[in-house]
Amino acid sequence: MIVPLQKEYERLMKFLRSIGYQEKGNGLVHSEDPNFLYQFWTGNRVFTTELLDSPLDPGKNIRIKKWKHIYLGALNLQDVIITNKPRS
């Protein structure tokens, strides 16, 4: 997952650790689901790939759901291809 704003990323990491998530490898795991690794990045970077535009820019994400204080979106298909191609 990408959390584009550094301040929000730090806030999320603090919250996840407070509810039991622990660092493992390049991500976080929870004791109730130790086989699933949750990975988070901040800014425009996914793994070692830097996106040309912010995922917050209009048209650069696909809206999944918006709550009062949280917006959940997915990368647009072009950025999904860009972030996965170098790793294949």
Secondary structure, DSSP 8 states (H G I E B T S, - for coil): -EE-SHHHHHHHHHHHHHTT-EEETTEEEETTEEEEEE--EETTEETTEE-SS-TTSTTSEEEEEE-SS-EEEEE-HHHHHHHHGGG-
